[in-house]
Amino acid sequence: MDSQTIRQQNQRSWDAVVPAHVSHHHDVPGFLRAGGSSLFAEEQALLGDITGRTLVHLLCNAGLDTLSLANRGAHVTGVDISGVAIAQAQTWAHDSGIAATFIQSDVYDWLATTASRYDRVYCGYGVLCWLNDLTTWAQGVARVLAPGGRFVLMEFHPTSNMFDGQWQLHRDYPHGGRQLDLHGIDDYVAGSGGGLTPSGYAPGVAAFVNPEPCHLFQWSVGEVVTALAQAGLTIMCLEEYLFCNGEKPFADMVPSDQRRMVAPPHISKIPLLYGIAAQKGAE
């Protein structure tokens, strides 16, 4: 299966699941109008002060994080392959009165063709697994950054993917763009038990089953850092976090503050998230 076919199938899988995800969010426009935010402290620290900055959020999904970034004072653009997700983002933007631009596009196509340049480029939480070509992606990120601009990534740590849901070592370390063929994107918003719905959790769609399969790709931390560095970006920091923001991918996880989930006391701590900030040189 070629890259274009894979991306088209992934788009269908996202189009199918987005309504289920959205159904669990309570009154997002009201939440945003009141200054609410879905962002976590970690990505905010890596992004720094974004007041008045231009910012593009790649693979933005339904735009809740994008609009939360706008609430922090950025001039935001969101890009996502799913037309259903982009339509929902536009609805939330309109109903909340928050200025934002949302574009439906494959991320590779958009990175290769846009004439715009941004002070910040942001990718967050479960994005790298949709990329089959890290080198082209990183080069595209570097291209759309303004001189002196910053790229920020918050991502699930590949080490955590080595374990099954019961914390048992089960798989090799993810690397090399290894392809995974899955039955479809699941309703992980419902599975988060409210961790991904800061505006309030609604029961919404029950027992969702995605009829559209999807195809993912696995990358190591080293491969991500190398791709960004080879694209000409300077790595400012690489952070690893022993907790998960919003989601609870393992059994018996314990709620902590700020919608974080941590391992139970009897489980040895492993990194569950990592974050990168990288900068483009001034011209």
N, C-alpha and C positions, 0 to 999 in steps of 0.2 A: 504494500500500500504506500503510495507516494505522499509527500508532505502535505500537498494541497488537499488530498482526499481525507487525510487524518484531521486536518484543521476543520474541514467542513463537517465531519462527523462530530468532532468535539463541540462545534457550534450548535449542532442539533441537540446534543446532550445538555448543554447549558440552557438552551431555549426551553427545554422540557422541564428542568428543575427550578428555574428562577421563580415561577409563580408559587411553588411550594415554599421556597425559602422566604419570599416576601410575605406570605400569609402569616408568618409567626411574629412579624414586627407590629407593635401597637403604636399607631399615630406617630409615624416618623416625621411628617411635616410639623406637627405641633412641638415635638421634641426638639427639632432643629431650630424652629423659630424662637424657642426659649433658650437658645444657646447650647443645646445638648451636643454631645460629641461621642462618636463610636471609637475614637482613637485611644490607643494605649500610651502609657508614659514612654515606652521604649522608642517607638517611631517618632514621637514628638521630640525627644532628646536628640535623635540622630538628624532630624530635619532642621533643628534650630529655629530661629526666628524666621517665620515665613510671611510676616506682615508686608503686604505690598509686593510680594514676589510672584512671578509667574511660575506655575507648577502644573505638570502633567502627571496624572495618575494612570499608569499603564495596567491593563487588565483590571479595570475598576469595578467590574461586576455591576450591581444595581446602584452604585454611586453613593452609598451611605458614608463611607470613609472620605470620598471626594468632597461631599458637601460639608462634612465635618472639618476638612482642611480649609474650605472656604470660610467657615465660621471662625477660623483662626486668622483670617485676614489675607489669605492667598487669592490670587486670580487663577482659578482652576479650570483645567480641561481633563475630562475622563475619556479613556479609550477602551473599548471592549469589543470582542468579536460577536457577542450575543445581541441580536436586535431586541429581544425581549428584555434583557437587562438594561440596555440603553433607553428603551422606552420607559421603563420604570424609573430610571434615574432622572429622566427629563420630567416625569410627573412629580416626583418628590421635589425637584428643584422648583418647578412652577408653584406647587402647593405650599411650599415653605417660604417662597419669595427670595431664595438664595440664588445669586447670579452664578451660573456655571455653564460651561460648554461640554456637551457630550457627543462623542463621535463613535459610530459603529464601524469597526474596521479590524481586520486581522492585524495584530501588533507588528508583524514583520512588514506588511504592506505600508502601514502608517509610518513607521520609523524610516522607511526608505524614501518616502515621497513628501512628507510634510516640509514646508518651508519655515515653520515656526521654530524658535529657540526658547528654551526655558531655563529659569534660575534653579529650579528643582525638578528632578524626575524621580518619581516614587513608585515602587512596586511593593505590595504587601500581602503576605500570608497565602501560601498555596498557589504561587504564580509560576515558579520555575518548572514545575512538573508539566506545564503546558508547552514548554519550549523544546523543540527538537534540535535546535542549533544555537548553542550558547555564544559562539563567536560572532555570528551575524547579529544576534540580539545585542550583545555588548557594544559592538561597533555602532549600531543604530542608536543606542542610548548616548554614547559619546557624541554622535553627530548632532542630536537635538538639544544637547546641553549648551547653554550660553557660556562664553568664556568665564571661568571662575565659578561655574555652576556646580551643583552637588547632586549626586545620585544617592538614593537611600533605598535599601532593601531590608524588609523584615520577612523572615522565612522560617518554616519549620525545619529543625535541624535533621539532616539525613541520618544521624545516629539513632534518632528516635524511630526511624523506619525499619531498623533492624529487629525490633521487638514486636511481638504480637500483642493483642489487647490485654493479655494477662501478665505483661512484663517479662515474658520469656523470650530469650534470644532465638530468633526464628529465620532471619534472612542475612544475606551478605550486605556489606556496606554499600549503599547506593553510589553508583559512579558510571561514567562513560556514556550517559544518555540512554541507559538501558530502558527499553520500551516495556510498559505494562499495559495490557489490554484488559479493561474492566467492563463489568456489565452496565455501568452508568454512574453518573455523579449522584450521590445519595443526598438525603435531606439532613445534612450535618448541622443546619441551623436548629432543627428540632432536637437533634442529639446533644446540642450544647446545653440544653436545659436553661436557657436564658442568658448564657454567657456571651452570645453573639447578638442579643437583642436589647441594647441598653435603653431603648425607649419603652420597654416592657414586653413581656412574652405573651403571645396569643396562641391558642391551640392550633388554629389554622388547619392546613391539610394534614390528614392522618394517614400513616402507613404508606407514604409515597413510594412507588416503585418506578424507577426511570426506565422507559422503554428503549432509550437510545444509549448504546455502548459508548465508551470513550477510551482514549489512548493517552497514556502519560509517559513521562520520561524522567529518569532519575539522574541527579547530578551530585557530586561531592562538593563540599565547601571549597576545597582546593581548586576544583575546576571552575567554580564561579569566580573566585578571587583572581585566578589566572586570566580568565577571559576579560574581566574588567581592566586588569593591569595591561594586558596586551592591546586593549583598545585605546590605551593612552591615558587612562584615569589613574590618579594617585589614591591609593587606599589610605583613608584617614583613620579608620578604626574597623575592627572586627570584634563584635561582642557575642558572647554565648550566654544563654539564659537557662537556668535550671527550673523553669516553669513554663506553662503554656498559657497564652492569652486567649481567653474566651472558650476555647474548645477543651474537651476532656477525652483524649483518644485512648486512654488506658483505664483499667478497672480501678476502683477505689480511690480515684484522685480526690484531693481535699481542696475545697474552695479556700482561697486566700483573699487578700484585699484586691480591689480594682479589677474584679472579674478574672483574676488569675486562678489557675489550677496547678496544684503541686502534687508530687508523688506522695503516697502514704508513708508513714514513718518506717515501715518495715522494708521499703524498697530503696536500693541505692540510687542516688541522684545521678541523672544523665542530662546532657543538654537537650532541651526540647525545642528551643528557638535559637536563631542567630540573627544578627543585624550587621549590615555593612553600610558605611558611608564612604563615598569616593568622590574625588573632586577633579574637575577639568581645569587644566592650566589656563592662565590668563593669556590672551593674545596681544 
